Amino acid sequence: MVSTKGRYALRVMIDLAQNGGDKYIPLKDIAERQEISKKYLEIIAKEMVVGGLIVGASGKGGGYKLCRDPKDYSVGEILHLMEGTLSPVACVAANDNDCPRKGFCKTLPMWIEYDNMSREFFYGKKLSDLL
């Protein structure tokens, strides 16, 4: 399940794409438009800067803006940064997770198929598709 952190990160990215362009947008403006706590958005924005999705500038005229064109962001990369794995079960989440039932698990192929479908969906969807 995608948490509020992931959903709000998508909303921030959409807001920046619609309102920013080449200029920095103050977080308070995004918070007001999106009706999200500025304090919570500060946490999200910091993670997004560290993850390379957005850049920030402080001082007069500061705020946040996208690093790339909206068509160059996938929804999958945004969600992955904010949520970690989106895999439905632990045995599919990491390649190094060695499940003792792996060799005879009847449900593993289904979980792998579901994981591949959701990965293709989210990584195939671009930020520009949401605008």
N, C-alpha and C positions, 0 to 999 in steps of 0.2 A: 504494500500500500504506500502511496506517495504521501508524505507528511505535509503539513502546512509550510514547512521550510522549502520544500521543493516547489510547491505550488506558488508560494510567494516569490521565489526566485524567478520563476517564469513570468510572473506579473511585472516584476521589476524590469526584466529584460524587454518585455513588450513595451512598457512605459518608456524606457530609454530609447527604444527604436522609434516610437511614435513621436516623442517630444524632444529628443536630444539632437540628433544629427551630429555635428562636430562640436557642439557646445556641451559644457558640463551642466548637469541638472542637480540641484540641491536635493538631498535625501528627504528633507521635510516636504518638498513639493510632491515627490513620488508618494510619500506616506499619506499625504492628504488626498491625492487623486485615487489612490488604491485603497484608502481606508484601512491602513495597516499601521500598527504601532511603529513609530520612528525608532524606538529603542530596539525592537525586534529586527527591523530592517537594517540597523547598524551592524548587527551580528551577521546577518545574511550577506550584506554588501562586502564586509571584510573578507568573508570566505570566498566570495566571487572575485574579489581583487587578487587574493592570494592564488586562486585557481586560474587566473588569467582570462576570465570572462569579461571583466570590465576594468576600467582604470578610474582612479580617484585623484582629485586635487583638492587641497585645503585652501582656506582663505577666501578673499573676495573673488567671486566668479567661480568658486570651486563647486564640487559635487562629483557626479559620476557620469561616465559615458561608455558606450560600447567600444571594444577594441577593434571589432571587425564589422563588416556589413552583415545585416540580419540573415541574409541567405547563407552565410558562412558558419552559422551556429546550428547545431542539431539540438533538438529537444533532449535527446539522449545524453549528450555531453553535459547539459545543464543539470538534468536530474541526477546523473551519476555523480557529479561534483557535490551536490547538496545532500544526496541520499545514500551514497555508496552504491552497493549493488542493488539492482532491481530484480534479481533472480528470485523465483518463487520459493525455492528450498535451498538449504545450506549445501547440499551435495552438488548443486549446479553452480553455486555462487563463486566458488574459487577452484581453479584447477588443482591446487595442492590439497584440497580437502578430500582425503582418502576415506570414503565411506566403506565400512567392512561389508556392506551388502551390495556394493557396486556390481559385482559379477553376476548376481542373480536377482537383482531388484526388478520386479515387473513394472514398477511405476516410473523408473528412471527415464526411459525413452520419452514418456509423455512429458515429464518435467523439462527435459532438454528441448523438446519440440516447442513447448510453451515459452521457454526462456528465449529461444531463437526468434519466435514470432514477435514477442514484445520488444526485443532488442532491435529487430529490423524495423518495427513500427516507429519506435522513439528515435532511433538514429536516422531514419528516413524522413522524418518530419523536421522541417527547418523552422527557425524562429520566424522567418519571413512568411511562412504558411499561416502563422497565427495572427498576423497583422490585419 
